[in-house]
């Protein structure tokens, strides 16, 4: 066995500090294993959020050496061996204690999204008919595990704190999952423009880079939603037709 130094953020939102711990490392350990070891051996009051330890629940999100990551999927042997491993809470959200952050703004954003609205069934048995290729893109978006790493790395939320004005990439993905589904008939373009704050996104693709499920957030979700907003609200021909109808 070898030892590694872990530098962990300890404290609340108002006051905290980085505390160093030495941890014995065995083959195959991930960062979450080391955090549990610190809890068991050195700091039983260390607050860490986790659940499945399989990269599917999204609970253990934190920043490892400054990069938003799932601690349960971050192997220690893949991190620089000559440097301490620094684990801090996600910076886009208020700190509750240690590595646990208040992500309730995300649930508020989710509740604000207009619900899935299916068209009338088109089969005698009351079901819908569509091809697999029509639902492939929506299925990609369904892979989201709500780890909120994309929210954390988004500069609109992380640097500018626009949580009440911008729902963030995770929930633009949720909107896209509805909008691209072949039986959904709800038009969410006005919502995305006015409440979702999609205009804040300048397509840096940082959200796509940190997604553990490899969802192509920017190209497959955000850009098509931006195009829909432009088509509905800024297309000059559409606006001319609307003006003619109002004055006719």
C-alpha positions as CSV (number, residue, x, y, z in Angstrom):
1,X,0.0,0.0,0.0
2,X,1.0,3.6,-0.5
3,X,-0.3,6.8,1.1
4,X,-1.8,9.9,-0.6
5,X,-2.6,13.3,0.8
6,X,-6.2,14.5,0.4
7,X,-7.0,18.1,0.9
8,X,-10.7,18.3,1.8
9,X,-12.9,21.4,2.2
10,X,-14.4,21.4,5.7
11,X,-16.9,24.0,6.8
12,X,-20.1,25.8,5.9
13,X,-21.0,28.4,3.3
14,X,-19.9,31.3,5.5
15,X,-16.7,29.9,6.8
16,X,-14.5,26.9,5.8
17,X,-11.0,25.7,5.3
18,X,-9.0,23.1,3.5
19,X,-7.9,20.3,5.8
20,X,-5.2,17.7,4.8
21,X,-5.6,13.9,5.5
22,X,-3.2,11.0,4.8
23,X,-5.0,8.0,3.4
24,X,-3.6,4.5,2.7
25,X,-4.4,3.7,-1.0
26,X,-5.0,0.2,-2.3
27,X,-5.3,-1.0,-5.9
28,X,-8.6,0.1,-7.6
29,X,-9.6,2.7,-5.0
30,X,-11.7,5.7,-6.2
31,X,-11.9,9.1,-4.5
32,X,-15.2,8.2,-2.8
33,X,-13.4,5.2,-1.1
34,X,-10.8,7.6,0.3
35,X,-13.6,9.9,1.6
36,X,-15.2,7.0,3.3
37,X,-11.9,6.0,4.8
38,X,-11.4,9.5,6.2
39,X,-14.9,9.3,7.7
40,X,-14.2,6.0,9.3
41,X,-10.7,6.6,10.6
42,X,-10.1,10.4,11.0
43,X,-13.2,12.6,10.6
44,X,-16.5,10.9,11.4
45,X,-18.3,14.2,11.0
46,X,-17.2,14.7,7.3
47,X,-20.3,15.3,5.3
48,X,-20.4,13.5,2.0
49,X,-23.4,12.8,-0.2
50,X,-23.5,9.5,-2.0
51,X,-25.8,6.6,-2.7
52,X,-25.1,3.9,-5.4
53,X,-21.3,4.1,-5.8
54,X,-21.9,2.9,-9.4
55,X,-22.0,6.2,-11.3
56,X,-25.8,6.0,-11.8
57,X,-27.4,8.0,-9.0
58,X,-25.4,11.3,-9.5
59,X,-25.3,11.9,-5.7
60,X,-21.5,12.1,-5.1
61,X,-20.7,15.0,-7.3
62,X,-17.8,17.2,-6.2
63,X,-14.8,18.9,-7.6
64,X,-11.6,16.9,-7.7
65,X,-8.5,18.9,-8.4
66,X,-10.8,21.7,-9.6
67,X,-12.7,19.5,-12.1
68,X,-16.4,18.6,-11.5
69,X,-16.5,14.8,-11.3
70,X,-18.4,11.9,-9.7
71,X,-16.1,10.8,-6.9
72,X,-17.3,7.2,-7.2
73,X,-16.0,7.1,-10.8
74,X,-12.7,9.0,-10.3
75,X,-9.9,6.4,-9.9
76,X,-7.1,7.6,-7.6
77,X,-4.4,5.9,-9.8
78,X,-5.5,8.2,-12.7
79,X,-4.7,11.4,-10.8
80,X,-1.2,12.9,-10.7
81,X,0.8,10.9,-8.2
82,X,3.1,13.7,-7.2
83,X,0.4,16.1,-6.1
84,X,-2.2,16.1,-3.3
85,X,-5.7,15.3,-4.3
86,X,-8.0,18.3,-3.5
87,X,-11.7,17.6,-3.1
88,X,-14.1,20.6,-2.8
89,X,-17.9,21.1,-3.1
90,X,-19.5,22.1,-6.4
91,X,-19.0,25.9,-6.7
92,X,-22.3,26.6,-8.5
93,X,-24.4,25.9,-5.4
94,X,-24.4,27.0,-1.7
95,X,-22.5,24.8,0.7
96,X,-24.5,23.1,3.4
97,X,-21.6,21.4,5.1
98,X,-18.2,20.2,3.8
99,X,-18.8,18.5,0.4
100,X,-22.6,18.6,0.5
101,X,-24.2,21.4,-1.4
102,X,-27.8,22.8,-1.7
103,X,-29.0,21.8,-5.1
104,X,-32.7,22.6,-4.5
105,X,-32.6,25.3,-7.2
106,X,-32.3,22.5,-9.7
107,X,-35.6,20.9,-8.5
108,X,-37.3,24.2,-8.8
109,X,-36.1,24.6,-12.4
110,X,-37.4,21.1,-13.1
111,X,-40.8,21.8,-11.8
112,X,-41.1,24.9,-14.0
113,X,-40.8,23.0,-17.2
114,X,-44.1,22.5,-19.1
115,X,-45.1,18.9,-18.7
116,X,-45.0,16.2,-21.4
117,X,-48.1,16.5,-23.5
118,X,-48.8,13.5,-25.8
119,X,-50.9,13.8,-28.9
120,X,-54.0,11.7,-29.2
121,X,-53.4,8.0,-29.6
122,X,-53.4,6.9,-33.3
123,X,-54.0,3.2,-32.9
124,X,-57.3,1.3,-32.4
125,X,-55.9,-0.1,-29.1
126,X,-55.3,3.4,-27.7
127,X,-51.5,3.4,-28.1
128,X,-49.1,5.4,-30.3
129,X,-47.2,4.3,-33.4
130,X,-43.7,5.7,-34.2
131,X,-40.4,4.4,-35.5
132,X,-37.4,3.8,-33.3
133,X,-35.3,6.4,-35.2
134,X,-37.9,9.0,-34.2
135,X,-37.2,8.5,-30.5
136,X,-33.5,7.9,-30.6
137,X,-32.5,11.4,-29.7
138,X,-35.0,11.6,-26.8
139,X,-33.6,8.4,-25.5
140,X,-30.1,10.0,-25.4
141,X,-31.4,12.7,-23.2
142,X,-33.0,10.2,-20.9
143,X,-29.6,9.0,-19.8
144,X,-29.2,12.0,-17.6
145,X,-28.5,10.9,-14.0
146,X,-29.0,14.5,-12.5
147,X,-25.5,14.7,-11.1
148,X,-25.6,18.4,-11.9
149,X,-21.9,18.5,-13.0
150,X,-23.0,20.3,-16.1
151,X,-24.8,22.9,-13.9
152,X,-21.7,23.2,-11.8
153,X,-19.4,23.9,-14.7
154,X,-21.8,26.3,-16.5
155,X,-20.4,29.8,-16.2
156,X,-23.9,31.4,-16.1
157,X,-24.6,29.6,-12.8
158,X,-21.1,29.1,-11.5
159,X,-19.7,32.6,-12.1
160,X,-22.8,34.8,-12.4
161,X,-25.3,33.0,-10.1
162,X,-28.2,33.3,-12.5
163,X,-30.1,30.4,-11.0
164,X,-33.4,32.2,-11.0
165,X,-33.0,33.3,-14.6
166,X,-31.4,30.3,-16.3
167,X,-32.5,26.7,-15.8
168,X,-29.1,25.4,-16.9
169,X,-27.9,22.7,-19.3
170,X,-29.3,19.8,-17.3
171,X,-32.9,21.1,-17.7
172,X,-32.4,22.3,-21.2
173,X,-31.7,18.6,-21.8
174,X,-35.0,17.7,-20.0
175,X,-36.8,20.2,-22.3
176,X,-35.1,18.7,-25.3
177,X,-36.2,15.2,-24.2
178,X,-39.8,16.4,-24.4
179,X,-39.4,18.5,-27.5
180,X,-37.8,15.8,-29.6
181,X,-40.2,13.0,-28.5
182,X,-42.4,12.0,-31.5
183,X,-45.7,12.1,-29.6
184,X,-45.2,15.3,-27.7
185,X,-47.2,18.3,-29.0
186,X,-46.4,21.0,-26.4
187,X,-44.5,24.1,-27.8
188,X,-42.0,25.2,-25.1
189,X,-40.1,27.8,-27.2
190,X,-41.6,30.7,-25.3
191,X,-40.8,29.0,-22.0
192,X,-37.2,28.3,-23.1
193,X,-36.8,31.9,-24.2
194,X,-38.4,33.8,-21.4
195,X,-38.2,31.5,-18.3
196,X,-35.5,29.1,-19.3
197,X,-33.0,31.9,-20.2
198,X,-31.5,30.0,-23.1
199,X,-30.1,33.3,-24.4
200,X,-27.6,33.3,-21.6
201,X,-25.9,30.2,-23.1
202,X,-23.0,31.1,-25.4
203,X,-22.3,27.5,-26.4
204,X,-18.9,26.9,-24.8
205,X,-19.6,23.1,-24.6
206,X,-18.1,22.9,-21.1
207,X,-21.3,21.1,-20.0
208,X,-20.8,18.4,-22.7
209,X,-17.2,17.9,-21.6
210,X,-18.1,16.9,-18.0
211,X,-21.2,14.8,-18.6
212,X,-20.5,11.3,-17.2
213,X,-23.2,9.8,-19.4
214,X,-21.6,11.4,-22.5
215,X,-24.7,13.2,-23.6
216,X,-24.0,15.6,-26.4
217,X,-25.7,18.4,-24.5
218,X,-24.6,21.4,-26.6
219,X,-25.0,20.1,-30.1
220,X,-28.0,17.8,-29.7
221,X,-30.0,19.7,-27.0
222,X,-29.1,23.3,-26.6
223,X,-28.4,24.3,-30.2
224,X,-31.6,22.8,-31.6
225,X,-33.6,24.5,-28.8
226,X,-32.0,27.8,-29.7
227,X,-33.0,27.2,-33.3
228,X,-36.6,26.6,-32.3
229,X,-36.6,29.8,-30.3
230,X,-35.3,31.8,-33.4
231,X,-37.8,30.1,-35.7
232,X,-40.8,30.9,-33.4
233,X,-39.8,34.4,-32.2
234,X,-37.3,36.0,-34.6
235,X,-38.0,34.6,-38.1
236,X,-38.8,37.7,-40.2
237,X,-41.3,35.9,-42.5
238,X,-43.2,34.4,-39.6
239,X,-43.4,37.8,-37.9
240,X,-44.6,39.4,-41.1
241,X,-47.4,36.8,-41.4
242,X,-48.4,37.4,-37.8
243,X,-48.6,41.2,-38.4
244,X,-50.7,40.7,-41.5
245,X,-53.1,38.4,-39.6
246,X,-53.4,40.9,-36.8
247,X,-54.2,43.8,-39.1
248,X,-56.3,41.8,-41.5
